[in-house]
Amino acid sequence: MPSSSSHLDEPMGATLVRSAAPTGRGREDSDMDVHAVETFVAAARVSLPGFELQEMLGRGGMGEVWLARQTSLGRTVAVKLLPPKLAKDPEFVARFEKEATALAALNHPNIVQIIDRGVAGEHYYFVMEFVEGRSLREAISASALSPQQGLKLLLQVARAIECAHDKDIIHRDLKPENILLDGRGNVKVADFGLAGIRQSESRLQLTATAVAMGTLNYMAPEQRRDAKNVDGRADLFSLGVVLYEVLTGELPLGRFKLPSQRVPGLDPRVDLVVERLLETDPEARYAKAGDLCAALEVMISTSSVPGGLAAGLITERQPRSRRRSTSQLARRFRTGWRGMRAGLTVVGAAALIGIVAKLVPVSVHVGKDDNVVIGTQGVKVRTGTKAWPPNTYHEVFTTVNLVESKTPEGESRFEVSFDDKGTEELNLHSGDWKLQEGQLRAWQGGQDAGGRRLVPRAYVAHRYFAADNFDAQVVMDVKPLGNEYPEEPDAQHYGELSFRIKDLQVSAFAIPEVGMRLAWRYFTEDGQEVVGNSAQDTDGLVEDEMPLPTTGPYLVRLKLSPMKGGVVLAEGFLGRQRFARKLLPGLANRVGKVAVGCRNLACTFDDLKVRGQLEARPPRKVASGQEQ
């Protein structure tokens, strides 16, 4: 199923539903390899008592799901198998059985039902109903739902979650992939693999590998900090993200517009429900899923009545919202930036990941070109009449100084002078990029990339460096474009120094009026996405926020160093002072290129220097027109 989110377990729902027609999606849009020939289990199909396995529907980190026939009743079912390799690990067995236990405790028409469970030799398995239809993700991607249909579907989801919460079961991974629609349009909530069974936690204690699990785009802020100890209000936050996505087709990233501002004619009462579900403070959300059900039922039953009822709801909520906003502002000033940073809404990423800050508006976004970008969002709309700077798509050639040492590691020093002579190729993308007076200068604004992907950066074209031996620095300056240009209200603003290649990024961002950020996004060898940034990952970072100097230019440095076990230490520096560091597992033996970026600003770059191990270009084909 398509997903831009980070996840640490497979979406089981994607394997319980089979669409009538193939989607033709590629690997980059799939959470599970549904076309795999080999299985985790065995070359031959496993023999399970009473069931005939027919075809593998999907597989992921916790096993395979097969289409099967229950021989006693002749009906089609879905069978989930735990690989024998994982069956040797008590923790994975506990998680697997915990999922079956959660499903067995639930009996609701909107929840996938469990039929059987057992162990056959070295294979743990459980059997579920098979849903013939599609996932909510597919319905969203096809723009197949009207707002009224979306509200009705989310009401069914809310009722399913109400049932789970009544049994003290918290789902903890609600997202469109795990919400299935059968042929009659009825909802089936699936994938309780991360469910928290509050009454039974003492019996099913799991280590930290399970504590951090979930899907970042849909996680409540408190779940990001401590997934193991959340209550049902974390599920309600996830439902808020799903509701917003169903209504608008997009995730609520950064300072997002309310649904009625995005969808003409939408009932404005929806805004109040979404706002309350997406509150940073769990206390400000609905107390229980039943309250959400009641709110949705009112909108569905009275959607044709414009007037008094909606006005009454708005009047009732406004005083509370104003009181909360005032108290939050005061609290943020008292606790300081680091305390404020940990408590703000974390929706986006991934998207990536981001924080919504009313005092210092910041967004983090995973764009269509699979890159993490971070920047401030404008709060003023200028009325400039000058057209956005044109987008540059060509190459320029400059001079470099390359010194290669004779150490076993083959370390090299690589310096770019940014003059307009020489043979070293730079690839220039979105924005107006020029070599001028010994500097690389860029003016970038707006979203229009002339039909291409928006890639607001320049690459050193043919130099590839090892990810665990890379140290780059550049003299950078970032300034506003000027009042003569229009300003997008939801735009990102940053200068960037980055180690990049397709599906891998580690970047140091300079964000005016906010400060420095370290961000990362990559996939491990087993296909898991690792994504984050220093504004959100407060627990794993030592240094505090560092503001930009009031005037530039200034030196920005990004360093990647080897650690034990394939772990890379990423560090960001402003001048000689480190502003963030993060351990990144699984980056050893990877390669990337150096790039600089500019978004909605006027940027200059000078004296780019890289010290590291040069590598050959990776043996990977890239589609025409895309940078490697």
C-alpha positions as CSV (number, residue, x, y, z in Angstrom):
1,M,0.0,0.0,0.0
2,P,1.3,3.5,-0.7
3,S,2.7,5.2,2.3
4,S,5.1,8.2,2.8
5,S,5.3,7.4,6.4
6,S,7.9,5.7,8.5
7,H,6.9,2.3,9.9
8,L,8.5,-0.4,12.0
9,D,6.0,-3.2,11.2
10,E,4.1,-4.3,8.1
11,P,0.6,-3.1,7.6
12,M,-1.3,-6.3,8.1
13,G,-4.4,-4.8,6.6
14,A,-2.7,-4.6,3.3
15,T,-2.6,-8.3,3.3
16,L,-6.1,-9.0,4.3
17,V,-7.7,-7.2,1.4
18,R,-7.4,-8.0,-2.3
19,S,-8.4,-5.4,-4.9
20,A,-10.3,-6.4,-8.0
21,A,-7.6,-5.0,-10.2
22,P,-3.8,-4.7,-9.8
23,T,-2.5,-1.3,-8.9
24,G,0.8,-1.5,-10.7
25,R,2.6,0.4,-7.9
26,G,6.3,0.1,-7.7
27,R,8.6,-0.6,-4.8
28,E,8.8,3.0,-3.6
29,D,5.0,3.1,-3.0
30,S,4.7,-0.3,-1.3
31,D,4.9,-1.1,2.4
32,M,4.9,-4.8,1.5
33,D,6.4,-6.8,-1.4
34,V,3.2,-8.4,-2.7
35,H,5.0,-9.7,-5.8
36,A,7.6,-11.6,-3.9
37,V,8.3,-15.2,-5.1
38,E,10.4,-16.4,-2.2
39,T,8.9,-16.4,1.3
40,F,10.2,-16.0,4.8
41,V,8.7,-19.4,5.7
42,A,9.9,-22.0,3.2
43,A,10.3,-22.7,-0.4
44,A,7.2,-25.0,-0.3
45,R,3.9,-24.0,1.2
46,V,3.5,-24.8,4.9
47,S,1.0,-27.5,5.8
48,L,-1.4,-26.3,8.5
49,P,-4.1,-28.6,9.9
50,G,-7.5,-27.7,8.4
51,F,-6.2,-25.0,6.0
52,E,-4.9,-25.0,2.4
53,L,-2.5,-22.1,1.6
54,Q,-3.1,-20.9,-1.9
55,E,-1.1,-17.7,-2.6
56,M,1.0,-15.2,-0.6
57,L,-0.8,-11.9,-0.3
58,G,2.1,-10.0,1.3
59,R,5.0,-10.1,3.8
60,G,6.7,-7.8,6.2
61,G,8.9,-7.6,9.3
62,M,6.6,-9.9,11.3
63,G,5.8,-12.6,8.8
64,E,3.7,-13.5,5.8
65,V,0.0,-13.4,5.1
66,W,-1.5,-16.1,2.8
67,L,-4.8,-16.5,1.1
68,A,-6.1,-19.8,2.3
69,R,-9.1,-22.1,2.2
70,Q,-10.6,-23.5,5.4
71,T,-11.3,-27.1,4.4
72,S,-14.0,-27.8,6.9
73,L,-16.3,-25.0,5.8
74,G,-14.9,-24.4,2.3
75,R,-14.4,-20.6,2.9
76,T,-11.6,-18.3,2.0
77,V,-9.6,-16.9,4.9
78,A,-6.3,-15.1,5.6
79,V,-3.5,-16.8,7.5
80,K,-0.6,-15.0,9.1
81,L,2.6,-17.0,9.6
82,L,5.5,-16.1,11.9
83,P,8.8,-17.0,10.2
84,P,10.7,-19.8,12.0
85,K,13.7,-17.5,12.4
86,L,11.6,-15.1,14.4
87,A,9.8,-17.9,16.2
88,K,13.1,-18.6,18.0
89,D,12.9,-15.1,19.6
90,P,10.6,-15.0,22.6
91,E,9.9,-11.3,22.1
92,F,8.6,-11.8,18.5
93,V,6.5,-14.7,19.6
94,A,5.0,-12.6,22.4
95,R,4.2,-9.8,19.9
96,F,2.7,-12.2,17.5
97,E,0.5,-13.9,20.1
98,K,-0.3,-10.5,21.5
99,E,-1.9,-9.5,18.2
100,A,-3.9,-12.7,18.1
101,T,-5.0,-12.1,21.7
102,A,-6.1,-8.6,20.9
103,L,-8.2,-9.7,17.9
104,A,-9.7,-12.6,19.9
105,A,-10.9,-10.2,22.6
106,L,-12.8,-8.1,20.0
107,N,-16.1,-8.9,18.5
108,H,-17.3,-6.0,16.3
109,P,-18.7,-5.8,12.8
110,N,-16.0,-3.1,12.0
111,I,-13.0,-5.1,13.2
112,V,-11.3,-8.0,11.3
113,Q,-12.2,-11.2,13.2
114,I,-9.8,-13.9,14.2
115,I,-10.9,-17.5,13.4
116,D,-8.2,-19.7,14.8
117,R,-4.6,-19.8,16.1
118,G,-2.1,-22.5,16.6
119,V,1.4,-23.8,16.2
120,A,2.3,-26.4,13.4
121,G,5.9,-27.6,13.9
122,E,8.0,-24.5,14.0
123,H,5.3,-22.3,12.5
124,Y,3.2,-20.0,14.7
125,Y,0.0,-18.9,12.9
126,F,-3.4,-17.3,13.3
127,V,-6.3,-17.2,10.9
128,M,-8.5,-14.2,10.2
129,E,-11.4,-13.3,8.0
130,F,-10.5,-12.3,4.5
131,V,-11.8,-9.0,3.2
132,E,-12.6,-8.7,-0.5
133,G,-12.3,-5.1,-1.4
134,R,-9.6,-2.4,-0.9
135,S,-8.0,-0.3,1.8
136,L,-8.9,3.2,2.7
137,R,-5.5,4.3,1.4
138,E,-6.5,3.1,-2.1
139,A,-9.8,4.9,-1.8
140,I,-8.0,8.1,-0.8
141,S,-5.5,7.7,-3.7
142,A,-8.3,7.3,-6.2
143,S,-10.2,10.3,-4.8
144,A,-13.2,8.0,-4.6
145,L,-14.8,9.4,-1.4
146,S,-17.0,12.4,-1.0
147,P,-16.8,14.3,2.3
148,Q,-20.0,12.7,3.5
149,Q,-18.8,9.2,2.6
150,G,-15.6,9.9,4.4
151,L,-17.4,11.0,7.6
152,K,-19.5,7.9,7.5
153,L,-16.5,5.6,7.1
154,L,-14.6,7.4,10.0
155,L,-17.7,7.0,12.2
156,Q,-17.4,3.2,11.6
157,V,-13.7,3.3,12.5
158,A,-14.5,5.3,15.6
159,R,-17.1,2.7,16.7
160,A,-14.5,0.0,16.2
161,I,-12.0,1.8,18.3
162,E,-14.6,2.5,20.9
163,C,-15.1,-1.3,21.2
164,A,-11.4,-1.9,21.5
165,H,-11.0,0.8,24.1
166,D,-13.9,-0.7,26.1
167,K,-11.8,-3.9,26.2
168,D,-8.7,-1.9,27.4
169,I,-7.1,-2.4,24.0
170,I,-5.3,0.5,22.3
171,H,-4.5,0.0,18.6
172,R,-1.5,2.4,18.4
173,D,-1.1,2.2,14.6
174,L,-4.2,3.5,13.0
175,K,-3.7,4.7,9.4
176,P,-5.4,4.3,6.0
177,E,-3.5,1.1,5.2
178,N,-5.0,-0.6,8.2
179,I,-8.6,0.4,7.5
180,L,-10.2,-1.9,5.0
181,L,-13.4,-1.4,2.9
182,D,-15.3,-4.5,1.8
183,G,-17.4,-4.7,-1.3
184,R,-20.4,-3.1,0.4
185,G,-18.3,-0.2,1.7
186,N,-18.2,-1.4,5.3
187,V,-15.1,-0.7,7.4
188,K,-12.9,-3.4,8.8
189,V,-10.1,-2.2,11.1
190,A,-7.1,-4.5,10.9
191,D,-3.5,-4.8,12.2
192,F,-3.6,-4.9,16.0
193,G,0.1,-6.0,16.0
194,L,1.1,-3.0,18.0
195,A,-2.0,-3.0,20.3
196,G,-1.5,-2.3,23.9
197,I,-3.5,-4.6,26.2
198,R,-3.5,-2.5,29.3
199,Q,-4.7,-5.1,31.7
200,S,-2.2,-7.7,30.4
201,E,0.9,-5.7,30.0
202,S,2.6,-7.3,33.0
203,R,2.3,-10.7,31.3
204,L,3.4,-9.4,27.8
205,Q,6.3,-7.2,28.6
206,L,8.3,-6.3,25.5
207,T,11.6,-4.6,25.1
208,A,12.2,-1.2,23.5
209,T,12.0,-2.6,20.0
210,A,8.2,-2.5,20.4
211,V,8.0,0.6,22.5
212,A,9.0,2.9,19.6
213,M,6.7,1.3,17.1
214,G,4.0,3.0,15.1
215,T,3.7,5.2,12.0
216,L,5.2,8.6,12.5
217,N,2.8,10.6,10.3
218,Y,-0.2,9.3,12.4
219,M,1.4,9.2,15.9
220,A,0.3,11.4,18.7
221,P,3.1,13.5,20.3
222,E,3.0,11.5,23.5
223,Q,3.3,8.3,21.5
224,R,6.5,9.5,19.9
225,R,7.9,10.0,23.4
226,D,6.7,6.9,25.0
227,A,4.5,4.6,22.9
228,K,4.2,1.9,25.5
229,N,2.3,4.1,28.1
230,V,-0.2,5.9,26.0
231,D,-4.0,5.7,26.5
232,G,-6.9,5.7,24.0
233,R,-6.5,9.4,23.3
234,A,-3.4,8.5,21.2
235,D,-5.7,6.5,18.9
236,L,-8.0,9.5,18.7
237,F,-5.1,11.7,17.5
238,S,-4.4,9.2,14.8
239,L,-8.1,9.2,13.8
240,G,-7.8,13.0,13.5
241,V,-4.9,12.7,11.0
242,V,-6.9,10.0,9.0
243,L,-10.0,12.2,9.0
244,Y,-8.1,15.2,7.7
245,E,-6.5,13.1,5.0
246,V,-9.8,11.5,3.9
247,L,-11.4,15.0,3.6
248,T,-8.5,16.8,1.9
249,G,-6.4,14.1,0.4
250,E,-3.3,15.4,2.3
251,L,-1.8,15.1,5.7
252,P,-2.0,17.9,8.2
253,L,1.6,19.1,7.8
254,G,3.0,22.0,9.7
255,R,0.6,25.0,10.0
256,F,-2.1,23.3,8.0
257,K,-5.3,24.8,6.8
258,L,-8.5,23.6,8.3
259,P,-10.6,21.2,6.2
260,S,-13.3,23.7,5.3
261,Q,-10.6,26.0,4.0
262,R,-9.4,23.3,1.7
263,V,-12.7,21.8,0.6
264,P,-15.3,24.3,-0.6
265,G,-18.8,23.7,0.9
266,L,-17.5,21.5,3.7
267,D,-19.5,21.6,6.9
268,P,-17.4,24.0,9.2
269,R,-18.2,21.8,12.2
270,V,-15.7,19.3,10.8
271,D,-13.0,21.9,11.6
272,L,-13.9,21.7,15.3
273,V,-13.7,17.9,15.4
274,V,-10.3,17.9,13.6
275,E,-8.9,20.6,15.8
276,R,-9.9,18.8,18.9
277,L,-8.6,15.4,17.7
278,L,-5.2,17.0,16.8
279,E,-4.7,18.8,20.0
280,T,-1.1,18.4,21.3
281,D,-2.3,18.0,24.9
282,P,-4.2,14.7,25.3
283,E,-6.4,16.4,27.9
284,A,-7.8,18.7,25.3
285,R,-8.9,15.9,23.0
286,Y,-12.1,13.9,23.3
287,A,-12.0,11.9,26.5
288,K,-13.1,8.7,24.8
289,A,-14.0,7.4,21.4
290,G,-17.7,7.4,22.2
291,D,-17.6,11.2,22.3
292,L,-16.1,11.3,18.9
293,C,-18.8,9.0,17.6
294,A,-21.4,11.3,19.0
295,A,-19.9,14.3,17.2
296,L,-19.6,12.5,13.9
297,E,-23.2,11.2,14.2
298,V,-24.5,14.8,14.7
299,M,-22.7,16.0,11.6
300,I,-23.9,13.1,9.4
301,S,-27.5,13.3,10.5
302,T,-27.7,17.1,10.3
303,S,-25.3,17.8,7.4
304,S,-28.2,19.3,5.3
305,V,-29.1,21.8,8.1
306,P,-26.8,24.8,7.9
307,G,-27.7,27.2,10.7
308,G,-28.3,27.1,14.4
309,L,-26.8,23.8,15.5
310,A,-23.4,24.4,13.9
311,A,-23.3,27.9,15.3
312,G,-24.1,26.6,18.7
313,L,-21.2,24.1,18.6
314,I,-18.8,26.9,17.5
315,T,-20.0,29.2,20.3
316,E,-19.5,26.4,22.9
317,R,-15.9,25.7,21.8
318,Q,-14.5,29.1,21.2
319,P,-14.0,30.2,24.9
320,R,-12.2,27.0,25.7
321,S,-9.9,27.4,22.7
322,R,-9.0,31.0,23.6
323,R,-8.3,30.1,27.2
324,R,-6.1,27.2,26.1
325,S,-4.2,29.3,23.6
326,T,-3.4,31.9,26.2
327,S,-2.2,29.4,28.8
328,Q,-0.1,27.6,26.2
329,L,1.6,30.9,25.2
330,A,2.4,31.7,28.8
331,R,3.7,28.2,29.5
332,R,6.0,28.3,26.4
333,F,7.6,31.5,27.5
334,R,8.1,30.1,31.0
335,T,9.6,26.8,30.1
336,G,11.9,28.0,27.3
337,W,12.6,26.7,23.9
338,R,13.7,23.2,24.7
339,G,10.7,22.5,26.9
340,M,8.4,24.0,24.3
341,R,10.0,21.9,21.5
342,A,9.2,18.6,23.2
343,G,5.5,19.5,23.8
344,L,4.4,20.8,20.4
345,T,2.3,19.0,17.8
346,V,4.4,16.5,15.8
347,V,2.5,16.0,12.6
348,G,4.2,15.7,9.3
349,A,7.0,13.9,8.2
350,A,8.5,11.4,7.1
351,A,6.5,13.7,6.3
352,L,8.0,13.6,7.5
353,I,8.2,14.8,11.0
354,G,7.6,18.3,12.3
355,I,6.5,20.5,15.1
356,V,3.7,23.1,14.9
357,A,4.8,26.1,16.8
358,K,2.7,29.2,17.1
359,L,5.6,31.3,18.3
360,V,8.2,29.9,15.9
361,P,6.4,28.2,13.0
362,V,8.3,25.3,11.7
363,S,7.4,22.5,9.3
364,V,9.1,19.3,8.3
365,H,7.9,17.6,5.1
366,V,8.6,14.6,3.0
367,G,8.1,15.7,-0.6
368,K,7.2,13.8,-3.6
369,D,10.9,13.4,-4.4
370,D,11.3,11.5,-1.1
371,N,13.4,14.2,0.5
372,V,13.2,15.6,4.0
373,V,13.0,19.3,3.9
374,I,12.6,21.7,6.9
375,G,11.8,25.3,7.0
376,T,9.8,28.1,8.5
377,Q,6.4,28.9,7.3
378,G,5.5,32.5,6.5
379,V,2.8,34.2,8.5
380,K,2.5,37.3,6.2
381,V,1.2,37.3,2.6
382,R,3.0,39.9,0.5
383,T,1.5,41.3,-2.6
384,G,4.7,41.5,-4.7
385,T,4.1,41.5,-8.4
386,K,7.5,40.2,-9.6
387,A,7.5,36.7,-11.0
388,W,9.2,33.9,-9.1
389,P,12.8,33.3,-10.1
390,P,13.0,30.9,-13.1
391,N,13.9,27.3,-12.5
392,T,17.4,26.3,-13.7
393,Y,17.9,22.8,-15.1
394,H,21.3,22.5,-16.6
395,E,25.0,21.9,-15.7
396,V,27.8,24.3,-15.0
397,F,31.5,23.6,-14.8
398,T,33.8,24.9,-12.1
399,T,37.3,24.4,-10.7
400,V,38.2,22.0,-8.0
401,N,41.2,21.2,-6.0
402,L,41.4,17.4,-5.3
403,V,44.0,15.9,-3.0
404,E,44.0,12.2,-2.4
405,S,46.0,10.7,0.4
406,K,47.8,7.4,0.4
407,T,46.1,6.1,3.6
408,P,44.5,2.7,3.4
409,E,41.1,4.4,3.7
410,G,41.8,6.4,0.6
411,E,40.7,9.7,2.2
412,S,40.5,12.7,-0.2
413,R,40.2,16.4,0.2
414,F,37.9,18.0,-2.3
415,E,37.6,21.8,-2.6
416,V,35.2,23.7,-5.0
417,S,36.1,27.3,-5.8
418,F,32.7,28.1,-7.6
419,D,34.4,30.0,-10.4
420,D,33.1,29.7,-14.0
421,K,36.2,27.9,-15.3
422,G,37.1,24.3,-15.0
423,T,35.8,20.8,-15.7
424,E,34.0,19.8,-12.5
425,E,30.3,19.4,-13.2
426,L,27.5,20.8,-11.0
427,N,23.9,19.8,-11.6
428,L,21.5,22.6,-11.0
429,H,17.8,22.1,-10.4
430,S,14.8,24.1,-9.1
431,G,15.6,27.8,-8.6
432,D,17.7,30.3,-10.5
433,W,21.3,29.1,-9.9
434,K,24.4,31.0,-11.1
435,L,28.1,31.0,-10.7
436,Q,28.8,34.6,-9.9
437,E,31.9,36.3,-8.5
438,G,33.4,33.1,-7.2
439,Q,30.2,32.0,-5.5
440,L,27.3,29.7,-6.2
441,R,24.2,31.9,-5.9
442,A,20.5,30.8,-5.9
443,W,17.2,32.5,-5.9
444,Q,14.3,30.1,-5.3
445,G,10.6,30.6,-4.6
446,G,7.2,29.1,-5.3
447,Q,6.0,25.6,-5.8
448,D,5.9,25.5,-9.6
449,A,8.7,23.4,-11.1
450,G,7.5,23.5,-14.7
451,G,6.1,20.0,-14.5
452,R,9.2,18.6,-12.9
453,R,9.9,17.5,-9.3
454,L,10.7,20.4,-7.0
455,V,14.4,19.8,-6.2
456,P,15.7,23.1,-4.8
457,R,19.4,22.2,-4.8
458,A,22.6,21.8,-6.7
459,Y,24.7,18.6,-6.7
460,V,28.4,18.0,-7.3
461,A,27.6,15.6,-10.1
462,H,30.2,12.9,-10.3
463,R,31.7,12.6,-6.8
464,Y,30.4,9.9,-4.5
465,F,31.6,9.6,-0.9
466,A,31.3,6.9,1.7
467,A,28.6,7.5,4.3
468,D,30.8,6.6,7.2
469,N,33.7,8.9,6.2
470,F,32.3,12.3,5.1
471,D,33.1,15.7,6.4
472,A,31.7,18.7,4.4
473,Q,31.6,22.4,5.1
474,V,30.4,25.5,3.2
475,V,30.3,29.2,3.8
476,M,26.6,30.0,3.5
477,D,24.4,33.0,3.6
478,V,20.6,33.1,3.4
479,K,18.4,36.2,3.0
480,P,14.8,36.9,2.1
481,L,13.9,37.1,-1.5
482,G,12.5,40.6,-1.1
483,N,9.1,42.3,-0.9
484,E,8.9,42.5,-4.7
485,Y,8.2,38.7,-4.8
486,P,4.9,37.2,-3.6
487,E,5.0,35.1,-0.4
488,E,3.4,31.7,0.0
489,P,1.8,31.5,3.4
490,D,2.6,27.8,3.9
491,A,6.1,27.8,2.4
492,Q,9.4,26.4,3.7
493,H,12.5,28.6,4.0
494,Y,16.0,27.2,4.4
495,G,19.6,26.9,3.2
496,E,21.0,23.4,3.2
497,L,24.2,21.4,3.2
498,S,23.5,17.7,2.5
499,F,24.8,14.2,2.0
500,R,22.3,12.8,-0.5
501,I,21.4,10.1,-2.9
502,K,18.1,8.5,-3.9
503,D,16.3,7.3,-0.7
504,L,19.1,8.6,1.6
505,Q,19.6,12.0,3.1
506,V,21.4,13.5,6.0
507,S,21.2,17.3,6.0
508,A,22.2,20.4,8.0
509,F,19.5,23.1,7.6
510,A,19.9,26.8,8.3
511,I,16.4,28.3,8.9
512,P,16.1,32.0,9.3
513,E,14.4,33.1,12.5
514,V,14.5,29.5,13.8
515,G,18.0,28.2,13.8
516,M,20.0,25.1,12.8
517,R,18.4,21.7,12.2
518,L,19.9,18.2,11.6
519,A,17.6,15.9,9.6
520,W,17.9,12.4,8.3
521,R,15.9,10.0,6.1
522,Y,17.0,6.6,4.7
523,F,16.1,3.0,4.4
524,T,17.9,0.1,6.1
525,E,18.8,-3.1,4.3
526,D,15.6,-4.7,5.4
527,G,13.5,-1.9,3.9
528,Q,12.7,-0.1,7.2
529,E,12.6,3.7,6.9
530,V,14.5,5.8,9.5
531,V,13.4,9.4,9.5
532,G,13.7,12.2,12.0
533,N,15.2,15.7,12.8
534,S,16.7,17.4,15.7
535,A,13.7,19.6,16.5
536,Q,11.7,16.4,17.2
537,D,14.1,13.8,18.4
538,T,14.8,15.5,21.8
539,D,15.7,12.3,23.6
540,G,18.6,11.2,21.3
541,L,20.3,14.6,20.9
542,V,22.6,16.2,23.3
543,E,23.0,19.8,22.1
544,D,20.3,22.4,22.3
545,E,18.8,24.6,19.6
546,M,21.2,27.1,18.0
547,P,19.9,30.3,16.4
548,L,21.4,31.7,13.2
549,P,23.7,34.8,13.5
550,T,21.8,38.0,12.8
551,T,24.0,38.5,9.7
552,G,25.9,36.1,7.5
553,P,27.8,34.6,6.0
554,Y,28.5,31.7,8.4
555,L,30.2,28.3,8.2
556,V,27.9,25.2,8.2
557,R,29.5,21.8,8.6
558,L,28.1,18.3,8.3
559,K,30.1,15.3,9.5
560,L,29.5,11.6,9.3
561,S,31.8,9.3,11.3
562,P,32.0,5.5,11.7
563,M,30.9,3.8,14.9
564,K,30.6,0.1,15.8
565,G,28.1,-2.2,14.2
566,G,27.4,-0.3,11.1
567,V,26.3,2.8,13.0
568,V,27.2,6.3,11.7
569,L,27.4,9.3,13.9
570,A,25.9,12.4,12.2
571,E,26.9,15.8,13.5
572,G,26.0,19.3,12.5
573,F,28.1,22.4,13.3
574,L,27.6,26.1,13.0
575,G,31.1,27.5,12.9
576,R,33.0,25.5,15.4
577,Q,30.1,24.8,17.7
578,R,28.1,21.6,17.3
579,F,24.3,22.1,17.3
580,A,23.2,18.5,17.0
581,R,24.4,14.9,16.8
582,K,22.6,11.6,16.2
583,L,23.5,7.9,15.9
584,L,22.2,6.5,12.7
585,P,22.2,2.7,12.4
586,G,22.5,0.9,9.1
587,L,24.4,3.6,7.1
588,A,27.8,1.8,6.8
589,N,28.8,0.8,3.2
590,R,26.4,3.4,1.7
591,V,27.4,6.2,-0.6
592,G,26.1,9.6,-1.5
593,K,26.8,12.9,-3.1
594,V,27.3,16.4,-1.6
595,A,24.6,19.0,-2.3
596,V,23.6,22.5,-1.3
597,G,20.0,23.7,-1.3
598,C,18.0,26.8,-1.1
599,R,14.2,27.1,-0.6
600,N,12.2,30.4,-0.8
601,L,15.3,32.5,-0.1
602,A,18.3,34.1,-1.8
603,C,21.3,32.0,-0.9
604,T,25.0,32.2,-1.5
605,F,27.5,29.3,-1.1
606,D,31.3,29.7,-1.1
607,D,34.4,27.6,-0.3
608,L,32.8,24.1,-0.3
609,K,35.2,21.6,1.2
610,V,34.8,17.9,1.6
611,R,37.1,15.5,3.3
612,G,36.2,11.8,3.0
613,Q,36.5,8.5,1.1
614,L,35.7,8.7,-2.6
615,E,33.7,5.8,-3.9
616,A,32.6,4.6,-7.3
617,R,29.1,5.4,-8.5
618,P,26.7,2.8,-7.1
619,P,25.5,0.2,-9.6
620,R,21.9,1.5,-9.7
621,K,20.0,2.6,-12.8
622,V,18.2,5.9,-12.4
623,A,15.3,7.1,-14.5
624,S,16.1,9.7,-17.1
625,G,16.1,13.2,-15.8
626,Q,16.5,12.2,-12.1
627,E,19.5,12.9,-10.1
628,Q,21.4,10.0,-8.5
